[in-house]
Amino acid sequence: MRIPQSPLFVIFTFFCCILNASAQVGINTTNPDPSSALDIQSDNSGLLIPRMTGTQRDLIIQPANGLIFFNTDTDEIQVNINTAVAPIWESIKSSAIVNQSVKYINTDFTTNVNVFPAIDCPIYGNNMWNDNASLYSLVDSENLNISEAGRYEIVVNISLKGVTTNTRQSPEIRLEVNGSPVGSYGSTGYMRRSSGTNESSLHLREVLEIGANSNISVGIVRSGAAGTTRMRSAGTSNIYINKLL
């Protein structure tokens, strides 16, 4: 009995024969590299791997060692570097981005920073250097945007001068990521203009895990008496940010 064969069946059979006859598979090439199992060539498009959130990733049952995908939560490629039973997802990041920094100094020395509730300190004035303009971009005098997720060192130095007489002013600072305070406080003793102690400074260093496309600011708030306190003069306060990982 003769079995009818459709054109689709013939094409499928032919394709399977090609795969079985060769150890390599080539897409857009008839000569795949002998060291590859799959060789894709194109001059106008790329390879799009599966994309999912971290929650969706965690629902994968026994992900194989070496399984790879794009995490849409963190905007990075991740690979399982451990077993299927106990997966460990490692991010694939470019080493070229590590140890690139930015520094700004203040130009504002008229804003009263001894206020409640807290305000964002206008620390971003003149740019001293920026190693990677695609990584660090200025939003305004109070915010800097970081485009890539990672571990960052942030150092803040603020020089202060009390203006109001006979009040014990003592502002303090804290870093903010997207408007939310994080990390430790930077505090100092009080300033009192009438007794010759009208100048002081605030210092803060933190190492933080920061998500992609985050705005970094320095919140400053009154913790002592009311009165006017300003940054001492132009160029006496600064912020330094460096990408560690």
Secondary structure, DSSP 4 states (H G I P E B T S, - for coil): -PPP--HHHHHHHHHHHHHHH-S-EEES-SS--TT-SEEE--SS------EE-HHHHTTSSSPPTT-EEEETTTTEEEEE-S-SSS--EEEE--GGGTT-EEEEE-----S----SS-EE-----EEEEES-TTTEEEEETTEEEE-S-EEEEEEEEEEEEE-STT--B-EEEEEEETTEEEEEEE----BBGGGTB-EEEEEEEEEEEE-TTEEEEEEEEE-S--S-EEESSTTS-EEEEEE--
